[in-house]
Amino acid sequence: MKNDDKASISLKKIICISILFIFIMAAVVTAGNIKINNVKIILASGYEMNILTSKNNIKEILDENHIILLEDEKVIPSLESELSDNNTIKILKITEEEIETPEVIETSENIKIEELLESYDTIIEKIVVEEVKIPYETIKKNKASGSGTTQDQVVQYGVDGLKEITYKVKYQNEKLIEKKEISSKIIREPVDKIVEVRNKQITSRAGTTVRYGGKWTYSEEELDLLCAITAQEACSSYNAALAVITCAANRAESKKWSYNGTDPLSQYKAPGQFCYSIDNYWKKRLNGNYPSYVKQAVIDALNGKRNHNYLSFRSAGYASGVNIGGNVYFNEM
């Protein structure tokens, strides 16, 4: 073989090797640009399989692995979707409920750090006792006879009862999060208000005042006036208020003071005796602007209760006698 022929053969070999090298390098470069995904496929039966694929479309991945959806099956993500970040494909029965992990993660990320920390704050538990009023009932009785004019007379004033309720309460971040009743007891039973429809009559200077069965009854407006005057004279306690109205009741039942009237309100209104005619400070206490125990004391006195047998009183320091609630009582009946 001549030298020229040998040189020609060598050149051909070099060219072939170069072309082969270029082809291999092109294939390597192309492969390097393709992303291979490790995908988990969870079938409706619960079976899991892991596959390697360069595809991202759900339908293409299933077709590539010869997986066909039945009529009662669905896939998550949907067939038209691309792979999610977790590289998982779920095939479920249509009747099943699924929870998509991306949604849970997104919700968690939206929770503020402050809210998360607050949920772990200490819960404070307390026992709380509350007093609740028990409203009284009004009972109306017809005592009228004949066809004459009638009027309503209160023969027993209503008094609200009192119930004590014990709760277990829970606070978190100074906010009430739970309140549960654990016990209750009646402290005071309510007293029914009894109203009688009677034949109209006027028996005293107090207008609608009636003395019936050893008790005085007044209209609601007059009762409010009695309480306002009593509170202005003394309202530091129940006994202090009862002492004032007792003094007026004692005078109403005493022959010595009968010229001023035969009921407590008439005695209150007598000139120069109580605050009613001396100043106007009692007016600011009208319309219920006095403690509830003042009204209770007045009602008890109208029903016959007394806490002394004196006919006069002065502010402490201006007379000698028995001190009740800041007033000194003297001049026994």
C-alpha positions in Angstrom: 0.0 0.0 0.0 1.3 3.4 -0.9 1.9 6.1 1.6 -0.7 8.3 0.1 -3.4 5.6 0.6 -2.4 5.1 4.2 -2.6 8.8 4.9 -6.1 9.0 3.3 -7.3 6.2 5.6 -5.9 7.8 8.7 -7.6 11.1 7.8 -11.0 9.3 7.4 -10.6 7.7 10.8 -9.9 11.1 12.4 -12.9 12.7 10.7 -15.2 9.8 11.9 -14.0 9.9 15.4 -14.4 13.7 15.5 -18.0 13.5 14.2 -18.8 10.7 16.8 -17.3 12.9 19.5 -19.3 15.9 18.5 -22.5 13.8 18.5 -21.7 12.4 21.9 -21.0 15.9 23.3 -24.3 17.2 21.8 -26.2 14.4 23.4 -24.6 15.1 26.8 -25.4 18.8 26.5 -29.0 18.1 25.6 -29.3 15.6 28.5 -27.9 18.2 30.8 -30.6 20.6 30.0 -33.4 18.1 30.7 -34.8 18.1 34.3 -35.5 14.6 35.6 -38.3 14.5 38.3 -38.7 11.9 40.9 -42.5 11.6 41.1 -44.7 9.8 43.6 -48.0 8.4 42.3 -50.5 7.3 44.8 -53.2 5.1 43.3 -56.8 4.9 44.5 -56.1 1.5 46.0 -53.4 3.1 48.3 -50.5 1.6 46.3 -47.6 4.1 45.9 -45.1 4.1 43.1 -42.1 6.3 42.4 -41.1 7.0 38.9 -38.5 9.1 37.1 -39.7 11.4 34.3 -38.7 14.4 32.4 -42.3 15.5 31.9 -44.2 18.0 34.0 -47.8 17.7 32.7 -49.9 15.4 34.8 -51.7 13.7 31.8 -48.4 13.1 30.0 -46.9 11.5 33.1 -49.9 9.2 33.5 -49.8 8.3 29.8 -46.1 7.7 29.9 -46.7 5.1 32.7 -49.8 3.6 31.2 -52.1 4.7 34.0 -55.7 5.2 33.0 -58.3 7.0 35.2 -61.6 5.1 35.7 -65.0 6.9 35.6 -65.3 7.1 39.4 -61.7 8.4 39.9 -60.1 11.8 39.8 -56.6 13.0 40.0 -55.0 15.8 42.1 -53.6 18.0 40.6 -55.9 17.9 37.6 -54.9 16.4 34.3 -54.3 19.8 32.7 -52.1 20.9 35.6 -48.3 20.8 36.0 -46.6 19.0 38.9 -46.8 20.8 42.2 -43.8 21.4 44.4 -44.2 18.2 46.4 -44.0 16.1 43.1 -47.0 14.0 44.2 -49.9 12.8 42.1 -53.0 11.4 43.9 -55.7 9.3 42.3 -58.8 9.2 44.4 -62.3 7.9 44.3 -64.8 10.8 43.6 -66.6 10.1 46.9 -63.4 10.6 49.0 -62.4 13.8 50.6 -58.8 15.0 50.1 -56.7 17.7 51.7 -54.2 19.4 49.5 -50.9 20.0 51.3 -50.1 23.2 49.4 -53.3 24.8 50.9 -52.4 23.8 54.4 -48.9 25.2 54.0 -50.3 28.5 52.6 -52.8 28.8 55.5 -50.0 28.2 58.0 -47.8 30.8 56.5 -50.6 33.4 56.8 -50.7 33.0 60.6 -49.1 36.0 62.3 -46.4 35.3 64.8 -48.2 37.5 67.4 -51.4 35.4 67.0 -49.5 32.2 67.3 -47.8 33.4 70.5 -51.1 34.6 72.0 -52.6 31.1 71.6 -50.0 29.8 74.0 -50.5 32.5 76.7 -51.4 31.3 80.2 -55.1 30.7 80.9 -56.2 32.1 84.2 -59.1 30.4 86.0 -61.1 32.1 88.6 -64.2 31.5 90.8 -66.6 34.5 90.6 -69.7 35.0 92.6 -72.4 37.3 91.2 -75.7 38.5 92.7 -78.7 38.5 90.4 -82.1 40.0 91.1 -85.2 37.8 91.0 -88.1 40.0 89.8 -91.2 40.0 92.0 -94.6 39.3 90.5 -97.7 41.5 90.8 -100.9 39.9 92.0 -104.2 41.7 91.5 -107.3 40.9 93.6 -110.8 42.3 93.1 -112.2 43.4 96.5 -114.7 46.0 95.2 -118.5 45.7 95.9 -121.4 47.4 94.1 -121.1 49.6 91.1 -119.3 52.5 92.6 -116.0 54.0 91.4 -113.0 51.7 92.1 -109.3 52.3 92.6 -106.2 50.1 92.8 -104.6 50.0 96.2 -101.2 48.4 96.9 -101.7 46.3 100.1 -98.2 44.7 99.8 -95.3 46.2 98.0 -93.2 44.0 95.8 -89.6 43.4 96.6 -87.1 41.8 94.3 -85.5 38.6 95.5 -81.8 37.9 95.3 -79.9 34.9 93.9 -76.2 34.2 94.3 -74.6 32.5 91.3 -71.1 31.0 91.4 -69.3 30.8 88.1 -66.0 29.3 87.0 -64.4 31.7 84.5 -61.3 31.5 82.3 -59.3 34.4 81.0 -56.6 34.5 78.4 -54.8 37.8 77.5 -57.3 39.5 79.9 -60.2 38.3 77.7 -63.0 36.1 79.0 -63.0 32.9 77.0 -65.3 30.7 79.1 -67.9 31.3 81.8 -69.6 28.3 83.4 -72.2 28.2 86.2 -71.2 25.7 88.9 -73.8 26.5 91.7 -76.5 28.9 92.7 -78.5 29.7 95.9 -81.4 31.9 96.8 -80.4 34.6 99.3 -83.8 36.3 99.4 -87.0 35.1 98.1 -89.0 37.7 96.1 -92.1 39.2 97.7 -95.1 39.5 95.5 -96.7 42.9 95.0 -100.4 42.6 95.9 -102.8 45.1 94.4 -106.5 45.1 95.5 -109.2 46.7 93.5 -111.4 48.4 96.1 -114.2 51.0 96.3 -112.6 54.4 96.1 -112.2 56.3 99.4 -110.1 59.1 100.9 -109.0 58.4 104.4 -106.1 60.8 105.0 -104.3 64.0 103.9 -101.9 61.9 101.7 -104.5 61.8 98.9 -104.4 58.1 97.8 -103.0 56.9 101.1 -105.0 54.0 102.7 -104.5 52.4 106.1 -105.6 48.8 105.7 -104.9 45.9 108.0 -102.4 47.8 110.0 -100.4 48.9 107.0 -100.2 52.1 104.9 -100.3 51.9 101.1 -99.4 54.6 98.7 -99.2 55.2 94.9 -95.9 54.5 93.2 -95.3 58.3 93.0 -95.9 58.8 96.7 -93.7 55.9 97.6 -90.9 57.4 95.5 -91.4 60.7 97.4 -91.2 58.8 100.8 -88.0 57.1 99.7 -86.4 60.4 98.5 -87.2 62.2 101.8 -86.0 59.3 103.8 -82.7 59.0 101.8 -82.0 62.8 102.3 -82.5 62.4 106.0 -80.3 59.3 106.3 -79.2 56.7 103.7 -75.9 55.4 105.1 -77.5 52.0 105.8 -80.8 50.1 105.9 -81.1 50.7 109.7 -80.4 54.4 109.3 -83.2 54.7 106.7 -85.5 52.5 108.7 -84.9 54.7 111.8 -86.1 57.9 109.9 -89.3 56.3 108.5 -89.9 54.7 111.9 -89.9 58.2 113.4 -92.5 59.4 110.9 -94.6 56.2 111.5 -94.4 56.6 115.3 -95.6 60.2 114.9 -98.5 59.1 112.7 -99.6 56.7 115.4 -99.1 59.2 118.3 -101.9 61.4 119.5 -99.3 64.1 120.2 -98.5 64.5 116.6 -101.9 63.6 115.0 -102.4 67.2 114.0 -99.8 66.7 111.3 -101.6 63.7 109.9 -102.1 60.1 110.5 -99.7 58.6 108.0 -95.9 58.9 107.5 -96.0 61.0 104.3 -98.3 63.6 106.0 -95.7 63.8 108.9 -92.9 64.2 106.4 -94.7 67.1 104.7 -95.6 68.9 108.0 -94.0 72.4 108.1 -90.6 72.7 109.8 -90.3 69.0 110.7 -88.4 67.1 108.0 -86.3 68.2 105.1 -89.3 68.3 102.8 -90.2 71.8 104.0 -86.7 72.9 105.1 -84.8 72.6 101.8 -85.0 71.2 98.3 -82.1 68.7 98.4 -84.5 65.8 98.5 -85.7 66.5 95.0 -82.5 65.3 93.4 -83.3 61.8 94.9 -86.6 61.5 93.2 -87.2 58.9 90.5 -85.3 56.2 92.3 -82.1 58.0 92.9 -81.5 56.3 96.2 -80.0 52.9 97.4 -82.3 49.9 97.1 -82.1 49.3 100.8 -83.8 52.7 101.4 -86.8 51.6 99.5 -86.7 48.3 101.4 -86.7 50.1 104.7 -89.6 52.3 103.7 -91.7 49.3 102.5 -90.9 47.4 105.7 -91.9 50.3 107.9 -95.2 50.8 106.0 -95.8 47.1 106.6 -95.3 47.6 110.4 -91.6 47.1 111.0 -89.9 49.5 113.5 -86.4 49.7 115.0 -87.1 52.3 117.8 -89.9 54.0 119.7 -88.8 57.6 119.5 -90.7 60.6 118.1 -87.9 63.0 117.3 -84.3 63.1 116.0 -81.4 65.5 115.3 -78.1 65.1 113.6 -75.5 63.6 115.9 -73.8 66.2 118.1 -76.9 68.4 118.4 -78.9 66.3 120.9 -78.5 63.4 123.3 -80.2 60.1 122.8 -79.7 56.9 120.8 -77.5 57.2 117.7 -78.8 55.3 114.7 -77.0 55.8 111.5 -75.6 59.3 112.3 -78.9 60.7 113.8 -79.6 60.8 117.5 -83.2 59.8 118.4 -85.0 61.0 121.5 -88.5 61.8 123.0 -89.9 58.3 123.5 -93.6 57.6 122.7 
